[in-house]
Amino acid sequence: MNKKWLVLTPLAVFILLCAFLLKGLFSDPRELQSGRVNQALPAFDLPDLMAPQKRWTNADMAGQTYLINVWGTWCPTCLAELGYLTELRERGVTIVGLYYEQGYDPDFGDRFDLTALQQEVRDMLARAGDPYQFNMLDLDRQFILDLGVSGAPETFLVNGEGKVLVHHTGDVNERVWRAKFAPLLGE
């Protein structure tokens, strides 16, 4: 009986490993599963990037359908998508920026120069287009973590009830818009 199990155990492990690898072989590597889709947007209370005395909360966006776009000046893909996002804003889509400050970590006592960041943001948006209704800054990254953000750019479609309908990782372009966002907005 013991010898039978010794022979079958490697075979069972091999079969499980093959099943796992086959599943990965046929999955789309560009699709990340988000635990936030079809759930309420986490609560937030964040300062405006350009006017830190102004704070934004969920209540400010209640009743509106909008995009939250996670971005940064350090991100080349974010720069590439700004033009298309600006076109969307001109077509009436409300887009809220959530600035992801990559180079700052409060746990390590890093210094943060808000004035320099604001100038970088102004320069980049002047050069590439400004699609944002406003930009929020999440320095401690709590809201970013609550959303399940893994980098930038990432975009969330939030409906008027505050529910996340879509979480897209990567740039938003014409193809992505038509496939993921437009059907939910009735376009």
C-alpha positions, 0 to 999 in steps of 0.5 A: 500500500505504501509503495502505491502512494509513493508512485501516485504522489508524483503523478498527482503533483505532475497533473496538478502542475500541468492543470495550473500551467494550462490555465495560465497559458490560456489566460489574458496577461493584460487582465488583472482581477480587481476586487473592487469591480461591482463594489462601492468605491472606498471612502476617501478624504484627500487634498487637491494636488494644486490647492492642498487646502481644498479636500475632496471626498466621496460626497463631492462626486455623489450622483455623478458617473466619472473616471478616476485615473491614477497617474504620475509625471514619472510614467511614460504611459500616463503621458501617452494617454493624456491626449486621448483622456483630454478628448474624452473630457471634451466629449463630456466625460468627467475625469478625476486624477489621482496622482501617484507619487512614486518617489515619496515614502513617509515611512522612511522620512523622505522629504517631499517638495509639493511646489516642485511637483505642482510645477512638474504637473503643470508643465506636463499637462500644458504639454500633453493636455489636461483631462482632469476635473481636479487632481487628488494627492494620496501621499500615504497611499491609503486610498491607492491601496484600498483601490488595489492599484498596482501602478500607473496608469490605472483607471476606474469607472465609478457610477452615480451610486459610487460603485466601481464598474470597471478597473482597467490597468494600462493606458486608456485609448480608443480601442480600450474605451470602446471595449470596456467603458463605452458600452457601460456608458451607453455610447 
